[in-house]
Amino acid sequence: MLQALLRRAGQALLTLFIAAVVVWSLQLVAPGDPARRVLGALGFSNPTDEQIASTRRELGLDVSAPQRLLQWLLNAVTGDFGTSWRTGRPVTGELVERLPATLRLAVVALLLALLVAVPLALVAARWRGRAPDVGARAVMFLGAATPSFVVGTVVLELIVLRGGIGRVLADGSWGGAVLPAIPLALGAGAGWARVLRTSLVEVSDAPFIQISQARGATPLRRLLVHAMPSALPALLAAIGLTVGSLLAGAAVVETVFTWPGIGRYLIEAIGARDVPVVQATVLLGVLGYVVVSTVVDGVTIAITGKVKR
C-alpha cells in the first residue's frame, strides 16, 4: 500500500509540473504588451518608452522565455504569482482575500451533493427496476443534464427575488453559501448518485451478499452494512474526478450570485485579459484537483485493502 501511495504522490507532482508549464505558456499567446497593461492599471494612460522599458525589466520580460519560465516556477513554489495587470496589486494577496469564500462555497456544495447522492442511490438500489428506481434515475438525469447557471438563475429568481430568502449581493458567509451551493450540488450529486447506484447494484449480486440474505439480513442492512463498504471506493473516485468540474462550475455560479470568491475573480480577469491572475487561478484549481484526487486515492487504497482483508 505504501508503494501505491508514493507512486500516486509522484504522479501528482508530475501533473502539477506539467500543468504549471502549460499555464505559464498562456502569456506567450496573450495579446497586448504586459508592461503597458501594468502601467495602465497604475494610472499611466500614455506611458513613455522609458517607463515601458523599466516596467518590462521589473516584470522580467527582458530575458528569454526559458529563463522567465524557470523564474516563474521558482516564484510559484514560494507563492509569488506576480502583479495583476488590471489592479497593479500582488496576485497572491488578492487570491488569499477571496479564497475563504470559495472554500466555504465548495464545502457546503460538497455536503449538499452527498445529501443528494447517497439517499438517491440507496433508494434506486433498494428498489431497482421498480418505480422508486425509475424516479430516482430520472432525478439523476435531470440533475446531471441541467447546467449550473440555469439552476442558479432559477434559484436566484424564485427563491431570492420572489421568495425574499437570501441576498442578491452575497456576503461570502457560511449562511449565504447555501443558495449558491445548490446549483453546484445538484449536478455533482446526480453524477455521484449514478455511480454509487451502479456500484451498489453490482455488489448486491455478490456471493457474500447472498450469504447475508440467507442468514436473515434485511434489505436495508444488506445495503448499508454489507454492500456500502464495497461500493464506497467507486463513490470516492467519482468525487475525486468531479472536483475539477465543481470548481469550474463555481466560477459561473459565483458570477450569477455575485459571490466574492476566486471563481468570480477569474471571470473578471479573463474579461480583462489579466494573464497573471488567470495563470495563478488556473494553477490553484489544478492544485486543488490534484490534492483532492490524491487524498481520495489514498483513502480508496486503504478502504480497498481493508475490504479485501
C-alpha positions in Angstrom: 0.0 0.0 0.0 2.9 2.4 0.8 4.3 1.9 -2.7 1.0 2.7 -4.3 0.7 5.9 -2.2 4.2 7.0 -3.1 3.6 6.3 -6.8 0.4 8.3 -6.6 2.2 11.2 -4.9 4.8 11.2 -7.7 2.2 11.3 -10.3 0.6 14.2 -8.6 3.8 16.2 -8.6 4.4 15.4 -12.2 0.9 16.6 -13.1 1.4 19.8 -11.2 4.7 20.5 -13.0 3.2 19.9 -16.5 0.1 22.0 -15.6 2.4 24.8 -14.4 4.3 24.8 -17.7 1.1 24.9 -19.7 -0.4 27.6 -17.6 2.7 29.8 -17.9 2.7 29.4 -21.7 -0.6 31.4 -21.7 1.4 34.7 -21.6 3.2 33.8 -24.8 0.0 33.9 -26.8 -1.8 36.7 -24.8 -2.4 39.8 -26.9 -1.0 43.2 -25.9 2.1 44.4 -24.1 2.1 43.3 -20.4 4.2 46.4 -19.5 1.5 48.7 -20.9 -1.3 46.9 -19.1 0.5 47.2 -15.7 1.2 50.9 -16.3 -2.4 51.4 -17.4 -3.6 49.8 -14.1 -1.3 52.1 -12.2 -2.9 55.2 -13.9 -0.4 55.8 -16.7 -2.6 56.3 -19.7 0.2 57.4 -22.0 3.4 55.9 -20.7 6.8 56.9 -22.1 9.2 54.5 -23.7 11.5 54.7 -20.7 8.6 53.8 -18.3 7.7 50.8 -20.6 11.3 49.6 -20.7 11.7 50.0 -16.9 8.4 48.1 -16.3 9.5 45.3 -18.7 12.7 44.9 -16.7 10.7 44.8 -13.4 8.4 42.1 -14.9 11.4 40.1 -16.2 10.3 40.4 -19.8 13.7 41.5 -21.0 15.1 37.9 -20.7 14.5 34.7 -22.7 11.3 32.6 -22.3 13.1 29.6 -20.7 14.6 32.0 -18.1 11.3 33.6 -17.4 9.6 30.1 -17.1 12.3 29.0 -14.6 11.9 32.2 -12.5 8.1 31.9 -12.6 8.3 28.3 -11.4 10.6 29.2 -8.5 8.4 32.2 -7.5 5.3 30.0 -7.8 6.8 27.5 -5.3 7.1 30.3 -2.8 3.6 31.6 -3.5 4.6 34.6 -5.6 2.5 34.9 -8.8 3.5 38.4 -9.8 1.3 41.5 -10.2 -2.1 41.8 -11.6 -2.2 43.7 -14.9 -5.6 45.0 -14.1 -5.3 46.2 -10.5 -1.5 46.5 -10.1 -1.7 44.6 -6.8 0.1 41.3 -5.9 -2.0 38.4 -7.3 -1.3 36.2 -4.3 -2.8 38.8 -1.9 -5.9 39.1 -3.9 -6.3 35.3 -4.1 -5.9 35.0 -0.3 -8.6 37.6 0.2 -11.1 35.6 -1.9 -10.1 32.0 -1.1 -12.1 31.6 2.1 -15.4 32.5 0.4 -14.7 29.9 -2.4 -13.8 27.3 0.2 -17.0 27.9 2.1 -19.0 27.5 -1.1 -17.1 24.3 -2.1 -17.6 22.7 1.4 -21.3 23.5 1.5 -21.7 22.3 -2.1 -19.9 19.0 -1.2 -22.1 18.4 1.8 -25.3 19.1 -0.1 -24.1 16.9 -3.0 -23.6 14.0 -0.6 -27.1 14.6 0.9 -28.4 14.3 -2.7 -26.3 11.4 -3.9 -26.4 8.9 -1.1 -30.2 8.8 -0.5 -31.0 8.7 -4.2 -28.5 5.9 -4.8 -29.9 3.9 -1.8 -33.5 4.3 -2.9 -32.6 3.3 -6.5 -30.5 0.3 -5.5 -33.0 -0.9 -2.9 -36.0 -0.9 -5.3 -34.0 -1.4 -8.6 -36.2 -1.9 -11.6 -39.3 -0.6 -9.8 -41.0 2.8 -9.6 -38.7 4.3 -7.0 -35.7 3.3 -9.0 -37.1 4.9 -12.2 -38.0 8.1 -10.3 -34.6 8.3 -8.7 -32.8 7.8 -12.0 -35.0 10.5 -13.6 -33.9 12.9 -10.9 -30.2 11.9 -11.5 -30.6 12.5 -15.3 -32.2 15.9 -14.8 -29.6 17.0 -12.3 -26.7 16.0 -14.4 -28.2 17.4 -17.7 -29.2 20.8 -16.3 -26.4 23.5 -16.5 -25.4 25.0 -13.2 -26.0 28.6 -14.4 -29.6 27.7 -15.4 -30.3 26.2 -11.9 -28.5 29.2 -10.3 -30.7 31.7 -12.3 -33.9 29.9 -11.3 -32.8 29.8 -7.6 -32.0 33.5 -7.7 -35.3 34.4 -9.4 -37.7 32.2 -7.4 -36.1 32.0 -4.0 -34.2 35.2 -3.6 -36.1 37.7 -5.7 -39.7 36.4 -5.4 -39.4 34.5 -2.1 -37.3 37.0 -0.3 -35.0 34.4 1.1 -31.3 35.1 1.0 -29.5 38.1 -0.6 -28.9 39.3 -4.1 -25.5 40.5 -3.3 -23.8 37.6 -1.5 -21.6 38.4 1.5 -19.4 35.2 1.4 -20.6 33.9 4.8 -21.5 30.3 5.7 -25.2 31.0 5.8 -25.1 32.8 2.5 -23.3 29.9 0.8 -26.4 27.6 0.9 -28.3 29.0 -2.1 -25.2 29.4 -4.4 -24.2 25.8 -3.5 -27.5 24.3 -4.7 -26.6 24.5 -8.5 -23.2 23.0 -7.8 -24.5 20.3 -5.5 -27.4 19.3 -7.9 -25.1 18.4 -10.8 -22.3 16.8 -8.8 -24.8 14.9 -6.5 -26.6 13.5 -9.5 -23.4 12.1 -11.1 -22.3 10.7 -7.8 -25.7 9.0 -7.2 -25.5 7.3 -10.6 -22.0 5.9 -9.8 -23.0 4.8 -6.3 -26.2 3.1 -7.5 -24.3 1.2 -10.2 -21.7 0.0 -7.7 -24.4 -1.0 -5.1 -26.3 -3.0 -7.7 -23.1 -4.8 -8.8 -22.1 -5.6 -5.2 -25.7 -6.7 -4.4 -25.2 -9.7 -6.7 -22.0 -10.8 -5.0 -21.9 -14.1 -3.1 -21.3 -12.6 0.3 -24.5 -10.5 -0.1 -26.5 -13.7 -0.9 -25.0 -15.3 2.2 -26.0 -12.4 4.4 -29.5 -12.7 2.9 -29.6 -16.4 3.7 -28.7 -15.6 7.3 -31.7 -13.3 7.6 -30.2 -9.8 7.0 -32.8 -7.3 6.0 -32.6 -5.5 2.6 -31.6 -2.2 4.3 -28.9 -3.9 6.4 -27.5 -5.7 3.3 -27.2 -2.3 1.6 -25.8 -0.2 4.4 -23.7 -2.8 6.3 -22.6 -5.3 3.6 -22.8 -3.5 0.2 -21.9 0.1 1.1 -18.3 -0.5 2.2 -17.5 -2.3 -1.1 -19.3 0.4 -3.1 -17.6 3.4 -1.4 -14.4 3.3 -3.5 -16.4 4.0 -6.6 -18.1 6.9 -4.9 -14.8 8.3 -3.7 -13.3 8.0 -7.1 -16.3 9.9 -8.6 -15.9 12.6 -6.0 -12.2 13.0 -6.9 -12.8 13.1 -10.6 -15.5 15.7 -10.4 -13.8 18.2 -8.1 -12.3 19.9 -11.2 -15.7 20.4 -12.7 -17.1 21.5 -9.4 -14.5 24.3 -9.3 -15.1 25.2 -12.9 -18.9 25.4 -12.3 -18.2 27.6 -9.2 -16.8 30.3 -11.4 -20.2 30.6 -13.2 -22.2 30.3 -10.1 -20.1 32.9 -8.2 -20.8 35.3 -11.1 -24.5 34.7 -11.1 -24.8 35.2 -7.3 -22.1 37.9 -7.1 -20.2 35.6 -4.7 -16.9 37.2 -3.6 -14.7 34.2 -4.4 -11.9 33.2 -6.7 -14.3 32.0 -9.5 -15.8 35.4 -10.0 -12.3 36.9 -9.8 -11.2 34.5 -12.6 -14.1 35.6 -14.8 -13.3 39.2 -14.4 -9.6 38.5 -15.1 -10.4 36.7 -18.3 -12.5 39.6 -19.5 -9.7 42.0 -18.8 -7.0 39.6 -20.2 -5.2 39.7 -16.9 -2.8 36.9 -17.6 -1.0 36.7 -14.2 -4.4 36.3 -12.4 -5.6 33.7 -14.9 -2.3 31.8 -14.5 -2.5 31.8 -10.7 -6.2 30.9 -10.5 -6.0 28.1 -13.0 -2.9 26.6 -11.3 -4.6 26.9 -7.9 -7.6 25.0 -9.4 -5.3 22.3 -10.7 -3.6 22.1 -7.3 -6.9 21.7 -5.5 -7.9 19.0 -8.0 -4.6 17.1 -7.6 -4.6 17.3 -3.8 -8.2 16.1 -3.5 -7.7 13.3 -6.1 -4.5 12.2 -4.3 -6.3 12.1 -0.9 -9.2 10.2 -2.4 -6.9 7.7 -4.0 -5.2 7.2 -0.7 -8.5 6.7 1.2 -9.6 4.3 -1.6 -6.5 2.3 -1.4 -6.9 2.0 2.4 -10.6 1.0 2.1 -10.0 -1.5 -0.6 -7.2 -3.1 1.3 -9.4 -3.3 4.4 -12.3 -4.8 2.5 -10.1 -7.4 0.9 -8.7 -8.4 4.3 
